[in-house]
Amino acid sequence: MGKRDKKKNQRRKSNSSSSPHAVVHVAHVAGGINLLDRHEPEGHNAAYVTSSVRPAQLPADDPEFVGRAQEIAGILVILTGKPMHGGAVSISGQPGVGKTALAVRLAHKLAPSYPDAQLYVNLNGADPNSVDLEQILDSLLRALGFSGSAFPETFEEKISQYRSTLAAKRCLLVLDNAVNEAQVRPLIPGSPGCATIITSRSNLSGLVGVKRFLLSTLGHSDSLEILRQTIGHDRVQAENEAADLVVGLCGSLPLALKISANKLRDRSTWTLGYYANRLQDERRKLQLLQSGDLAVRATFVLSYQGLTHTRKTVFKRLGVTPTSGVSASLIAELSGFDEVEAEEILEDLLDANLVQLTQEPGRYRVHDLIKVFARECLEAEEGRDEIEALISKMTNWYASKTDEADDVIRGKETPKHIEPLTPQAATDWLELEIDALTEVVIAAYEDGLDNPLLKISSSLSVFFQRRFHMKAWRTISSYAVLAARRLGCNGCLINALIEQIKASERAHDHDSAMALLDEARQLSKEMGSPRAESKVLIQLSSVAAHRGKLAEAKQLLQRSLELSRATKDAHNQGLCHLDLGDIHLRMGAVAEAAKCFNAARLRFLSVRDRHCQGIALRKISQLHLKLQEFNEAVSAARLAAQQFESVHDIHCLGMTYVDLAESFVAQGQSNEAGALLKKACKCFEMVKDAGCLAWALRLWASMDVSNGQIEAAEEKRALAHRLNPSSARDPYQKVS
C-alpha cells in the first residue's frame, strides 16, 4: 500500500463510529433519522449523510387477515405501552402457522408510533448460511442514508454505526424468518425508542430481554372465517359440515386454510364436500395443498432441510406414530437411540416447532399435516418396507407394554427383567396411552398385524371395565373382531366378541350385545370348548337379567358354573357365583345370595384376584346393609376398599365409599357419610364417570334434605341433573 492510500485509509477510519467520539451528522437521513441537533466535538471530522426518503419497507398487509386478536393486543401493549415505547418481541411457531402475516399486520398498526423508519429484513428461514449478516447490515445502513466515504468498513464499525444512528430515534424493525439467536442478536437496536419484531420457526430461547409469543393453530371459528373471507359466507353456510371437515383436514393451519380457500375460489364448481373428500386421501393431501406459489409441502421442506441427520431420523419416524401423542420411550424403540438421546432430539424438534407438547409432561405430538410430510420423507428416503417394519415394531411394542400393564393391574407377577410397576403406575400409563393405542390398533388392522392387535385388545379388558373410555373400548373391540375373523381363529373370535359384548352392554346397546352373543354361543358349540361356552353363557345371563328374565338368567349361570367346574376354571366359577348371588337377591332368596357371594370370594382368593375379591366383599357388604347388619356391612366394605386401593381401581373404590356412606346414613352418622360421599365424588370425577357422579350427588342431596340443608341439597341435585338427568341409582350394579 502506498503512502497516499495509507493516509486515505486513516482518514476513513477516523470518520468511522468505532471512535468513541465520532458522531455522524445527518441532514435528513432515510427514515426521518435526523441528527442535525447533535454536534461533533471540536477537532473531530464529520461525515454528512443526506437523504430525502424515509425507509418504509414493510410488505403489504393482508386485507383478509383473520384472528390473533389476543396476540395483537399483547404485543401492542409491549411495544407502545411504555413512556419511551420500544422493546423487542419474537413470534415463533410451526411452519405455515402465520408468523409473517401476524408480524406484518402488527408492523402496520405500529408504524404511526415509529415514524422515523420502518425496516424489514427477510433472514431466509431455514438455512443460517444463506444470509450474510454483514450484507444485511450494509442494506440497513444504505436504507438509513449511508453511502460513499460515510460507509463504515469493518463489521464492528458497521454495527456501531447502525446502533448509533438508531439511538434515541423512533424506528420499527421487522426481522422475518430468523434461523437462530446469532442471526438477530446484533441487529436488535439497543435504544429504548426502537421496536423490533422477530419471527422464527425456532423459539430463540437464548435471546435476553425479548418477549416471546408462540403461535398455535387457529381456533375453529377463525379457521372458518378464512374460508368465508375468500369464497363467501353463503358458500360456507350452504355446506357447514363439509366446511368443518375441511378445517379439520387442514388442521386449522392458516397456510393450508388459505391455500384451500384460494383453490375453492378458483374452482367454483367444486363443492366443499368434493374438496374435503379429496383431502382425506393422505397420499395426495400435500399435493392438493398448493396454490400458485403457496405450498404447505414447500414450507415444511425448509424446516426439514435445516435438521441434522439424527433429528431427521427421529422426525421421519413421527410419520408412523400416533398423532395424539408419543413418548421418548416409543421414539427410542423406533429410532435405535437410547431414551435419553431420543428425548433430547424431541426437545430439539420442539424448539424448532416441528413437534408440540401435549397436556401431559414428557409427551409430544405432531401436527397432522407435518405427520403426512414426515411419512413422505420416510418413504422417499428409506422405502415403503421400512414404514411397514416400523409400524410392526410399534404395534408389537405397544402389545408388550399393554400386556405388562395388564398383568400388574391383575396382580400377576412380572418377569424379573421388567422394571416393576405399581397398579397405579400401570393404570396411569394406560390412561396416557389410550388414544394412542386406539390409533395403533387401527393402523395395525390396516397393515394386517392381527395377532398383536388382538393382544392389545385382550390386555385392555380389565382397564376398560374400570375406566370409562367408551369410544376407545368400542373401537378397539370392533377391530379385534375384524382381525379375529380375518385370522380365522374361532377361539380368538369368541374372546373378541365377548369383549365387544361387554362394551355394548356398558354403552346400554343391548340389541347389539344380543346379536353378538348368538354368534359367540354358536361358535363355542362348534368348537366344543366348554371354557369358551361358559364365558358366553355368563354374558347371555347378563342380558337376560337386564330384561327381567331372572329364571332364564339363573339357568344360564348354573349351566356356565357346571362347565367352569368341568374345566377347573376357578375364576369363571367366581364370576358365576357373583352373578347368581345378584339373581338370588333380586328373587328374594337372601340366604342363597349370601352363600353365592362368599363362594365367589373364596374362588377369587384361590386365584389371587384382589380386584374380584373386592367386588365380592362389596356384594357381601350390600347384603349386610339390606339386613340392617351395619357393623358387618361397614367391615366388609372397608375390606373391599382395601382390595380396590391395592389394585388402584378408583371407580370401584368410589362405589365402595358410597356403600360405606349408606351404612353410616342408616346409623344416623351424617358427618361420616358426607365425608365418604365427597371422596366418592372425587373418585368418579377422576375416572370421568358422569353417571356415577350424578348418582352419588343425588344420594348426598337426600342426606342433606334429611338434615334440613335444603339449599345445599338443591345445588347438588342441579349439578347431578346437568351431569346425567336419568341417573337415580347405581348405574353399574353388575361388574364382571
URSUL-V147741 format. One record per backbone hydrogen bond with DSSP energy under -1.0 kcal/mol. CO is the residue of the C=O (numbers start at 1). NH is the residue of the N-H. Records with the same first field share a line. If there is no record, write none. Layout:
BEGIN
CO: NH / NH
END
This chain:
BEGIN
2: 6
3: 7
4: 8
5: 9
6: 10
7: 11
8: 12
9: 13
10: 14
13: 16
16: 19
19: 22
25: 49
26: 35
28: 51
29: 32
32: 34
33: 29
35: 38
41: 44
55: 118
62: 65
68: 72
69: 73
70: 74
71: 75
72: 76
73: 77
74: 78
75: 79
76: 80
77: 81
79: 86
87: 196
88: 211
89: 198
90: 213
91: 200
92: 215
94: 97
96: 255
98: 102
99: 103
100: 104
101: 105
102: 106
103: 107
104: 108
105: 109
106: 110
107: 111
110: 113
111: 114
117: 172
118: 57
119: 174
121: 176
124: 127
127: 130
132: 136
133: 137
134: 138
135: 139
136: 140
137: 141
138: 142
139: 143
140: 144
141: 146
142: 145
147: 150
148: 151
154: 158
155: 159
156: 160
157: 161
158: 162
159: 163
160: 164
161: 165
162: 166
166: 169
169: 171
170: 116 / 117
171: 195
172: 119
173: 197
174: 121
175: 199
176: 123
177: 125
181: 185
184: 188
191: 194
194: 87
195: 173
196: 89
197: 175
198: 91
199: 178
204: 207
211: 90
213: 92
219: 223
220: 224
221: 225
222: 226
223: 227
224: 228
225: 229
226: 230
227: 231
228: 232
232: 236
233: 237
234: 238
239: 243
240: 244
241: 245
242: 246
243: 247
244: 248
245: 249
246: 250
247: 252
248: 251
250: 253
252: 218
253: 257
254: 258
255: 259
256: 260
257: 261
258: 262
259: 263
260: 264
261: 265
262: 266
267: 270
271: 275
272: 276
273: 277
274: 278
275: 279
276: 280
278: 281
280: 282
281: 284
284: 288
285: 289
288: 290
289: 296
291: 294
294: 291
295: 299
296: 300
297: 301
298: 302
299: 303
300: 304
301: 305
304: 307
308: 312
309: 313
310: 314
311: 315
312: 316
313: 317
316: 319
317: 320
326: 364
327: 331
328: 332
329: 333
330: 334
331: 335
332: 336
338: 342
339: 343
340: 344
341: 345
342: 346
343: 347
344: 348
345: 349
346: 350
347: 351
348: 352
349: 354 / 355
350: 353
351: 203
356: 365
360: 363
363: 358
364: 326
365: 356
367: 371
368: 372
369: 373
370: 374
371: 375
372: 376
373: 377
374: 378
375: 379
376: 380
377: 381
378: 382
379: 383
383: 387
384: 388
385: 389
386: 390
387: 391
388: 392
389: 393
390: 394
391: 395
392: 396
393: 397
394: 398
395: 399
396: 400
397: 401
398: 402
399: 403
400: 404
401: 405
402: 406
403: 407
404: 408
405: 409
406: 410
407: 412
415: 418
422: 426
423: 427
424: 428
425: 429
426: 430
427: 431
428: 432
429: 433
430: 434
433: 437
434: 438
435: 439
436: 440
437: 441
438: 442
439: 443
440: 444
441: 445
442: 446
443: 447
444: 449
445: 448
448: 450
449: 453
450: 454
451: 455
452: 456
453: 457
454: 458
455: 459
456: 460
458: 461
460: 464
461: 465
462: 466
463: 467
469: 473
470: 474
471: 475
472: 476
473: 477
474: 478
475: 479
476: 480
477: 481
478: 482
479: 483
480: 484
481: 485
482: 486
483: 487
484: 488 / 489
489: 493
490: 494
491: 495
492: 496
493: 497
494: 498
495: 499
496: 500
497: 501
498: 502
499: 503
500: 504
501: 505
502: 506
503: 507
504: 509
505: 508
508: 510
509: 513
510: 514
511: 515
512: 516
513: 517
514: 518
515: 519
516: 520
517: 521
518: 522
519: 523
520: 524
521: 525
522: 526
523: 527
524: 528 / 529
529: 533
530: 534
531: 535
532: 536
533: 537
534: 538
535: 539
536: 540
537: 541
538: 542
539: 543
540: 544
541: 545
542: 546
543: 547
544: 549
545: 548
548: 550
549: 553
550: 554
551: 555
552: 556
553: 557
554: 558
555: 559
556: 560
557: 561
558: 562
559: 563
560: 564
561: 565
562: 566
563: 567
564: 569
568: 570
569: 573
570: 574
571: 575
572: 576
573: 577
574: 578
575: 579
576: 580
577: 581
578: 582
579: 583
580: 584
581: 585
582: 586
583: 587
584: 589
585: 588
588: 590
589: 593
590: 594
591: 595
592: 596
593: 597
594: 598
595: 599
596: 600
597: 601
598: 602
599: 603
600: 604
601: 605
602: 606
603: 607
604: 609
608: 610
609: 613
610: 614
611: 615
612: 616
613: 617
614: 618
615: 619
616: 620
617: 621
618: 622
619: 623
620: 624
621: 625
622: 626
623: 627
624: 629
625: 628
628: 630
629: 633
630: 634
631: 635
632: 636
633: 637
634: 638
635: 639
636: 640
637: 641
638: 642
639: 643
640: 644
641: 645
642: 646
643: 647
644: 649
648: 650
649: 653
650: 654
651: 655
652: 656
653: 657
654: 658
655: 659
656: 660
657: 661
658: 662
659: 663
660: 664
661: 665
662: 666
664: 669
665: 668
668: 670
669: 673
670: 674
671: 675
672: 676
673: 677
674: 678
675: 679
676: 680
677: 681
678: 682
679: 683
680: 684
681: 685
682: 686
683: 687
684: 689
689: 693
690: 694
691: 695
692: 696
693: 697
694: 698
695: 699
696: 700
697: 701
698: 702
699: 703
700: 704
701: 705
702: 706
703: 707
704: 709
705: 708
708: 710
709: 713
710: 714
711: 715
712: 716
713: 717
714: 718
715: 719
716: 720
717: 721
718: 722
719: 723
720: 724
724: 727
726: 728
END
